[in-house]
């Protein structure tokens, strides 16, 4: 499945120059989600602001220099969002009583983002939680807040357990 088709190109052209790259990506993703549900698709295509920028390059709306500058700026922003100061780290550990919120272990603790930086998360204390290294690997990439009720369920599709917050 491709991200860009006739319908999403229409969305792109209608929004280009009037909306942010993130807004264009969100609208394209909403269209794909609705289309995927209508077709009972198992996989739904997803794009990001970077994908929008590269599509604009492909259409000749931006130069490769503009794309390079965008990539550098985005990488810098991601690094800033992902940085956790020692003060914030100490505060998160204290708040979480120096134990893994998933399993209760006090060994090999790390600070993990609830909403990953790659998906727009930041390093505010509300977006951080204490996990042991083992649990951190188990939930990598998910958006489970272990300070709220959660469940752990076996997935027959991938053969692993998945965590998810309960409503």
Buried (B, 14 or more C-beta within 10 A) or exposed (E): EEBBBEEBEEBBEEBBEEBEBEEBBBBBBEBBBEBBEEEEEEEBBEBBBBBBBBBBBEEEBBEEEEBEEBEEEBEEEBEEBBEBEEEBBEBBBEEBEEBBBBEEBEEEBBBBBBEBBEEEBBBEBEBBBBBBBBBBEBBEEEBBBBBEEBEEEEEEEEEEEBBEBEE
